[in-house]
Amino acid sequence: LARIQTDSVVMMLRELYPDLCFEIVAMSTTGDKILDTALSKIGEKSLFTKELENALERNEVDLVVHSLKDLPTSLPPGFTIGAVCKRENPLDAVVFHPKNCGKTLSLLPEKSVIGTSSLRRAAQLKKKFPHLEFRDIRGNLNTRLKKLDEKEDFSAIVLAAAGLKRMGWEDRIGQLLGPEDCLYAVGQGALAVEVRAKDQEILNMVSALHDADTVLCCIAERAFMKRLEGGCSVPVAVNTLLKDGQLYLTGAVYSLDGSDSLKETMQTSVTYPHQNEDGPNDDVQHVGITAKNVPGQAQEAAENLGVELASLLLSKGAKHILSVARQLNDA
């Protein structure tokens, strides 16, 4: 999947810059190597990014393609997200064992085991489908689908719809989980291109890939997550909608079993003219994203929306829910 995502970004760049030569360097990361432990238990913030950032720092590569949801809300000094590409469907999808073909989660028998490595998915689905059991499943998409199909351990697994679509396996999606069933992860479905913050030439080049709507939605989501100090060790979920110049953000936090939760929605206007902001302000980062071709005031409004929504949840007791979830997960 990582390779397919990188190829898709390189293809867009080659179309924009036919005279440039792009060489792809493949690497594996800590998150790829540790497959016998739940992601939330490894306790490393940059599981899928560290090795790639080291190569960026050493000038061995000039840009790195990530799933945006893998990137921490605070990047190490010297790095920035130079492009956020148009978002694929951000929803979660259920892939069923062949014997359960045609079913939905609500129709599965009592005590059916569902595989997911995400605390966010498990917390929401446990509450919605109390008759099901949830168990950890790790590995890349190929591995997880193989485990599902070839063994009888899982009745179904939950994955990001975007990944399945990019792999050409959309036909495996048995059920799409809408916001009423499962809010998605911050940044889910969007690809990010990380670059050296001071490398103007590369930054200008990749900024052509920015999708303005996706940028604004993801800034709001990342600001929400950052204010909550969330990560993959706590269940935090979002849903964003940009319509008629209004950005709507729904955010939620959950206890590990989903029994305790807080959820709110807020909105803000993001209709601002694009001003040429020359001078030292043209490289302002918003939660790690540098988007010169998106109006600065709109980015600010999106970031403030995320911060305000998180502050509202914190005022209602989100900190307690998250710290209990963190302690239980660590234990």
matplotlib code that plots the C-alpha trace (Angstrom):
import matplotlib.pyplot as plt

x = [0.0, 2.8, 4.4, 1.1, 0.5, 4.0, 3.6, 0.4, 2.0, 5.0, 2.7, 1.0, 4.4, 5.6, 2.5, 3.2, 7.0, 7.7, 11.3, 12.2, 13.4, 11.8, 13.5, 11.6, 13.6, 11.8, 12.3, 10.7, 9.9, 9.5, 5.8, 6.3, 8.8, 7.0, 4.0, 3.4, 2.4, -0.7, 0.2, -1.2, 1.1, 4.4, 4.3, 6.4, 4.9, 6.5, 6.1, 5.7, 7.7, 11.0, 13.3, 11.9, 12.5, 16.1, 16.7, 15.1, 17.3, 20.4, 19.4, 19.2, 15.6, 13.8, 10.3, 8.5, 4.9, 2.8, -0.7, -1.6, -3.1, 0.4, 1.9, 2.1, 0.4, 3.8, 6.6, 10.3, 12.0, 13.0, 10.2, 6.8, 4.0, 4.4, 1.3, -1.9, -3.5, -7.2, -8.7, -10.0, -13.1, -12.2, -14.7, -13.9, -15.0, -15.8, -14.3, -16.1, -14.8, -16.0, -18.6, -20.2, -20.5, -23.6, -23.9, -23.5, -22.0, -25.4, -26.3, -23.2, -23.8, -23.2, -19.5, -18.3, -14.7, -13.8, -10.2, -8.9, -5.7, -7.4, -8.6, -10.8, -12.7, -13.0, -14.3, -17.1, -18.0, -18.1, -20.8, -22.7, -22.5, -22.2, -22.8, -19.4, -15.9, -12.9, -9.4, -6.1, -4.9, -1.6, 0.3, -0.1, -3.3, -2.3, -1.3, -4.6, -6.8, -4.9, -5.3, -9.1, -9.6, -7.3, -8.1, -11.3, -10.1, -12.0, -15.6, -14.6, -11.9, -12.3, -9.9, -9.8, -11.9, -9.2, -6.5, -8.7, -9.6, -6.0, -5.1, -7.9, -9.8, -12.9, -15.0, -14.0, -15.8, -18.9, -20.1, -19.1, -19.3, -21.0, -20.4, -23.4, -21.6, -17.9, -16.2, -12.9, -9.3, -7.7, -6.4, -7.7, -7.9, -5.5, -1.9, 0.8, 4.1, 6.7, 9.7, 12.5, 10.9, 13.8, 13.9, 12.0, 12.5, 11.0, 8.3, 7.2, 7.2, 5.0, 2.6, 0.9, -0.5, -2.4, -6.2, -7.6, -10.7, -8.7, -6.1, -8.7, -10.5, -7.3, -5.9, -9.1, -8.8, -5.1, -5.7, -8.5, -6.2, -3.2, -5.3, -6.5, -2.9, -4.3, -2.4, -2.9, -2.9, -6.3, -9.6, -10.1, -12.3, -13.6, -15.9, -15.5, -17.7, -17.0, -20.1, -20.9, -17.9, -18.7, -16.5, -18.2, -16.1, -17.5, -15.1, -15.3, -13.4, -14.1, -13.3, -11.7, -14.9, -16.9, -19.2, -18.1, -17.9, -18.2, -19.1, -19.8, -20.0, -18.9, -18.7, -16.8, -16.7, -13.6, -14.5, -11.5, -9.9, -6.4, -3.9, -0.3, 1.3, 4.9, 7.6, 8.4, 4.8, 4.6, 5.8, 3.5, 2.8, -0.6, -0.3, 2.7, 1.2, 2.6, 0.0, 1.0, -1.8, -4.6, -5.8, -4.0, -7.1, -9.0, -6.3, -6.3, -10.1, -9.8, -7.1, -9.1, -12.2, -10.2, -8.8, -12.2, -14.0, -11.3, -11.5, -15.2, -14.8, -12.0, -14.4, -16.9, -14.5, -12.6, -9.3, -10.5, -11.9, -8.6, -6.3, -8.2, -8.1, -4.3, -3.7, -5.8, -4.1, -0.6, -1.6]
y = [0.0, 2.4, 1.8, 2.3, 5.5, 6.8, 5.8, 7.8, 10.9, 10.5, 10.1, 13.4, 15.1, 13.6, 15.1, 18.5, 18.4, 16.2, 17.4, 16.2, 12.7, 11.1, 8.1, 6.0, 4.7, 1.9, 1.7, -0.1, 1.4, 0.4, 0.0, -2.3, -4.5, -4.9, -7.0, -9.0, -6.0, -3.7, -0.3, 1.4, -0.6, 0.1, 3.7, 5.2, 8.4, 8.2, 4.5, 4.8, 8.0, 8.0, 6.1, 8.1, 11.4, 10.3, 9.8, 13.2, 14.9, 13.2, 14.5, 10.9, 11.7, 14.9, 14.0, 11.3, 10.1, 9.1, 8.3, 11.5, 9.6, 8.2, 11.6, 13.0, 16.4, 17.9, 17.2, 17.2, 20.6, 21.2, 19.2, 20.2, 18.6, 20.3, 18.7, 17.1, 15.4, 15.1, 12.8, 9.4, 8.1, 8.5, 6.0, 2.6, -0.5, -4.1, -7.0, -10.3, -13.8, -15.6, -17.6, -14.4, -12.8, -10.6, -10.0, -6.9, -6.5, -6.4, -9.8, -11.7, -14.4, -13.7, -13.7, -13.4, -12.1, -8.9, -8.0, -4.5, -2.9, 0.4, 1.4, 4.0, 1.5, -1.1, 1.5, 2.7, -0.7, -2.4, 0.1, -0.1, -4.0, -5.4, -8.9, -9.0, -9.5, -7.5, -8.8, -7.3, -8.0, -6.5, -6.6, -4.9, -5.1, -8.3, -10.1, -9.1, -10.2, -13.5, -14.1, -13.4, -15.6, -18.6, -19.0, -19.3, -16.8, -13.8, -13.4, -10.0, -7.3, -3.5, -1.5, 2.0, 2.1, 4.3, 1.7, -1.1, 1.2, 2.2, -1.5, -2.2, -4.4, -2.3, -5.4, -6.8, -4.1, -5.8, -2.8, 0.9, 2.3, 5.8, 8.5, 7.1, 3.8, 4.8, 8.2, 8.0, 8.7, 12.2, 12.5, 9.2, 8.8, 11.7, 11.3, 13.7, 14.6, 15.5, 17.7, 19.7, 23.0, 25.1, 23.5, 26.2, 24.6, 21.2, 22.9, 25.1, 22.0, 19.7, 22.5, 22.1, 18.8, 20.5, 20.0, 23.1, 21.4, 18.4, 20.8, 22.7, 19.6, 18.0, 21.1, 21.2, 17.5, 17.7, 20.8, 18.9, 15.9, 18.1, 20.1, 16.8, 15.4, 12.3, 9.7, 6.0, 5.0, 6.7, 6.5, 9.9, 10.2, 12.8, 13.6, 16.7, 18.3, 21.3, 22.8, 26.2, 27.8, 26.3, 23.8, 21.4, 19.3, 16.5, 15.2, 12.5, 10.7, 7.3, 5.0, 1.7, -0.2, 2.6, 2.9, 6.4, 9.0, 12.7, 13.9, 17.5, 19.3, 22.9, 24.9, 27.9, 29.9, 29.3, 31.7, 34.0, 35.6, 34.5, 37.2, 37.2, 36.9, 37.7, 38.0, 36.0, 34.8, 32.8, 29.6, 29.6, 26.0, 25.0, 21.7, 20.7, 21.7, 24.4, 25.3, 28.5, 28.2, 28.0, 31.3, 31.8, 33.1, 30.0, 27.8, 29.8, 29.5, 25.7, 25.4, 27.5, 25.3, 22.2, 23.8, 25.2, 21.9, 20.0, 22.7, 22.2, 18.4, 19.0, 21.3, 18.4, 15.8, 14.5, 14.6, 12.0, 9.7, 9.8, 9.4, 6.4, 4.9, 5.6, 3.9, 0.9, 0.5, 0.8, -1.7]
z = [0.0, 0.9, -2.5, -4.4, -2.5, -3.3, -6.9, -7.2, -5.8, -8.1, -11.1, -10.3, -9.9, -13.2, -15.0, -13.5, -14.0, -17.1, -17.2, -13.7, -12.8, -9.7, -8.1, -5.6, -2.6, -0.6, 3.2, 6.1, 9.5, 13.1, 12.6, 9.7, 11.7, 15.0, 14.1, 17.3, 19.4, 19.2, 17.7, 20.7, 23.1, 21.3, 22.7, 19.9, 18.5, 15.0, 14.3, 10.6, 10.0, 12.0, 9.6, 6.6, 8.4, 9.2, 5.4, 4.7, 7.3, 5.8, 2.3, 1.1, -0.1, -0.8, -0.1, 1.8, 1.2, 4.2, 5.1, 6.9, 9.8, 10.6, 11.1, 14.6, 15.1, 16.0, 13.5, 14.5, 13.9, 10.3, 8.7, 7.3, 5.4, 2.0, 0.4, 1.4, -1.6, -2.3, 0.2, -0.7, 1.1, 4.8, 6.2, 7.8, 5.9, 7.1, 5.1, 6.0, 6.0, 2.8, 4.9, 6.1, 2.7, 2.3, 6.1, 8.1, 11.6, 13.2, 11.5, 12.7, 15.3, 19.0, 20.1, 16.5, 16.5, 14.6, 13.9, 14.3, 15.5, 16.3, 19.7, 18.1, 15.9, 18.8, 21.3, 19.0, 17.6, 21.0, 22.1, 18.8, 18.5, 22.1, 20.8, 19.0, 20.3, 19.1, 18.8, 17.7, 14.2, 12.7, 9.5, 6.2, 4.2, 2.3, 5.6, 7.3, 4.5, 4.2, 8.0, 7.6, 4.5, 5.4, 9.0, 11.0, 13.7, 12.5, 11.2, 9.8, 10.0, 9.9, 7.7, 6.1, 2.9, 1.3, 1.6, 0.1, -2.8, -3.6, -3.6, -6.1, -3.5, -3.3, -4.1, -0.7, 1.2, 2.7, 4.7, 4.8, 8.3, 8.2, 10.9, 12.8, 13.3, 13.4, 13.2, 11.4, 12.4, 12.1, 8.6, 7.4, 3.6, 2.9, 1.7, 3.0, 1.4, 4.1, 3.1, 4.7, 5.9, 4.6, 1.1, -0.8, -4.2, -3.1, -1.0, -4.0, -6.2, -4.1, -3.0, -6.4, -5.0, -2.2, -2.3, -0.5, 1.0, 2.3, 3.8, 5.7, 7.0, 8.1, 9.8, 11.9, 12.7, 13.6, 15.7, 17.6, 18.2, 19.2, 21.8, 23.3, 23.3, 21.6, 19.7, 18.7, 22.4, 23.0, 21.2, 19.5, 16.4, 13.9, 11.0, 8.9, 6.2, 4.1, 2.5, 1.1, 2.7, 6.2, 7.8, 10.2, 12.6, 14.8, 17.3, 20.0, 22.7, 24.1, 26.9, 25.7, 26.0, 24.4, 27.5, 28.3, 25.5, 24.6, 21.2, 19.9, 16.6, 15.8, 12.6, 11.2, 8.0, 5.9, 3.0, 2.7, -0.4, -1.2, -0.4, -1.5, 1.9, 0.9, 3.5, 6.6, 7.0, 3.8, 5.4, 8.4, 9.5, 10.8, 12.9, 10.7, 7.3, 5.1, 2.4, 0.6, -1.9, 0.6, 2.2, 5.5, 7.3, 6.2, 7.7, 10.9, 11.1, 10.6, 13.3, 15.7, 15.1, 16.1, 19.2, 20.3, 19.8, 21.8, 24.6, 24.7, 25.2, 27.8, 29.7, 29.8, 31.1, 28.1, 29.9, 32.5, 29.8, 27.9, 30.8, 32.1, 28.5, 28.4, 31.8, 30.9, 27.6, 29.2, 31.8]

ax = plt.figure().add_subplot(projection="3d")
ax.plot(x, y, z, "-o")
ax.set_aspect("equal")
plt.show()
